Every structure is written in structure tokens, then in C-alpha cells.
């Protein structure tokens, strides 16, 4: 069997459920397969990850491998699937054990990965320091802040200080302060 | 004018180049994996490089409105280093990726037995993954190297139409034309091919299976050479449709055999607004996507 365009989405799901290692073959091809079937590639990739059987520790090991071996679109799909993998209705939700993946994505400069990393999973689990740095990075890289999950709940005084300093630095340089910086400040003050 | 540069090493180029390329009409590129100037000593270095070709570089290109694809393979220079041979073991993982549109650059550098083995093994991988192959011809002993290249292709499971033999010149074009493989020309400031000789070759051989690239990299090269060829063709009396064929439709047809091109919306010369090749359309199973930030 060739690793390219191996099967239908339904077959791939069944294979991953019975032999999780086949995800290495199915995950890269999943978006192409889904497109042929008129379905969404990210959703197809999420379904493959959710089909991996076993305890959370094992599932996260597989998820990490898929992420490490993934191209940018695959990595983004993994990040988008983290909330579903952590769903409390799953037999063994992954909890915070996939945070190394989120941290890896936040170190990149690829705005698609940074935005995908700051979904509900990061809002629920990422520590305050890393989360504030991430929000600041969102402002720096021009990602719309409305893509940051839980911003209203987590914006605090320290984030407000960082954003005020950032705005002051911009003003000192004679540059515009992005409207999103004001948005974050407004949310932070509301949270006080 | 829409231009597809089917061979350019953007990892070695700046954002200024991306801006100038877009302004010149370049809307899609293929970046073949190759030698980086400095030899690598481990498989990990290759993996990071391949990951960049499928991660950071397409992102960079998309910011300038250019669709980026890659070819993945172990190049002939480093095929001679035993420490790099294990790259062959990780290739299947990469050949399954969405934007990998061929195996390559393959071929010969010094025509060693090691290069023979690695070349043949990767042509077999291309057939297995239903991908075409991009084959470079050597700088030294070029005609003999091109003949030997074609022999290896003939012995492989690939059809000649699934193979692009690159860096051709007046001495090597004839044997490749006879083979049925696609003919690639790298237009450089000083070496390889120039735009005037290129037009002369088109005049003698026609436009079938003809592919023109800048092969711009970290050496003396120019990412706008594709545009220069287009202008030289027009000045020599070729029509805008001829130019479109050589600089867009031919490379799209060759790499489209992968079914994995993700092309931006473009307009063929002479087409009216309504004839825009629109997002959501497909070409031979390849996607046409809404253009990135213009």
C-alpha cells in the first residue's frame, strides 16, 4: 500500500482506531482525501486524532509525533484539535499534557500556528507568563486579538502593564498603536 | 503576465526578492530541496531543512502573494556522504505531504556508484508515491552525464513524461527532446543559459515540454530571469499566449501530475474578467485557491 492517497476518510478512521501507527500515513493525506470528498480537511484530521485509542499518555505521544512530523497545515490541524482531545466527555481527556506542543507553536513566527495555538486549550492550561507573552506576540505579529480564546477572562493587570509599555514604545517611535492594543487594555481593566 | 518559476531556492533569497518577483508577475514557485553550499553531516539537518520547505518558506511566500511548493529528495552531492544516506529512510514521510509536487533534485554530480544507487532508489520512490521527478544534470561532463541520466530514467518505473531534466543547454537539449522527458532550462546571469540563447532554443525545438526557470539560489543568480525570458520571447515575436504556455501552463502541467499544486487565482492572457481561473476550481485534481494577500 502506498502512503499517498491511500483510502477514504472512513477507512482511514477505522484503520487508525485498530492500528494507531497508521495515522503517520493517513494524517498527511487526510486533507487531500477530505477535499475529494467535499469535506473539511482540519475536521478530518481532528477526527483521526480523536480515533487514536488508549490512555491520555499514549494519545499525547501519538499527537506529539504527528505534530513533530507535520508540515505547517498538519501542525495547525493538531493545535486546533487539542480542545476536542481535552473534552471532559472523553474517557481520558489529555489535560495539560499537550502544552509542549502549544509552546513549540508559540515560538514560531508563523501567524497561522500562533493563532491556532491560542485557542480554548491554551486559555484553559497555559501558565500566566507564557500566556501574556503570547498575547503580546499576537499584537506584534498583527494577528487579530479576537482570535485569542478567553482573552476577557484571563487579561490581568500584568498584561495591561505589558501592553501599556508596548503602546508607549510605539508612541515614542512615532508609530501607530494598533487598535487591538486598546482592546486588550479595555478587557484587562474590565477584569479588575 | 502570470509566471510560474518551477525551480527557485527561495530559502536563500530575501523578502525584497519576493516583492520584486510578485511585481514581475510571479504567482507560484517550486523550491527543489538541494545542497546548501555547506555540506550537512546528519539526517536531522535534512529534516529541519525539509520542514522549513514545507512550513516557514510557504508562509513567507504567502505573505507576498506567491504560492510555494517543494520537491523533496537527497541531492547527488550529499548522496556521496555515508552520514547523509539515511535521508532515504525519512523521505517517504515527506513525499506524503500536500505541497510536495515532485521528488528532487536528483541526478548526478560526479557520477559515482553511490550517486547511481541513490538516484535509482529515489526514482523508485517517485513511482511509488505517484510523483514526478525533477532531475538535475551535472555541471562537469554534462553531455555524458545527461546520457547516463536518461539511461537510469529509462530503467525506472517512471514514464518519460513524469521526468523533468533540468539545467540543459545547446549540447544536451537534443538527447532529452528525443527521450520524451520534459526539458528544463536555468537562465542565469553568467553560466548555464541566458535569455537570448533560450529564445533561440525555443525557436529550434518548439514550445512542447519546455520549462524555463531562474534556479536562483545563494550564488550569482537572478529571480527575475523568468520575466526576462518572457520579455525576450515577446521581443522576438512570440505571442502573449506562447509566453503563458512556457512560463505558466507548461510547469503547471508538469507538476500538476502530482495532483498537489495549490494555485492562486490567475488570468490567462487575453481572457476577460469572467474567465478568471477562479478559486475553488480544480485542474487535473490540483486546487485553485483564493490568492494570498495582494
Interface residues (C-beta under 8 A of the other chain):
Chain A: X2 X3 X4 X5 X24 X25 X28 X29 X31 X32 X35 X69 X71 X72 X73 X74 X75 X108 X109 X110 X111 X112
Chain B: X51 X54 X55 X56 X58 X59 X92 X93 X95 X96 X97 X98 X99 X128 X129 X130 X131 X259 X260 X287
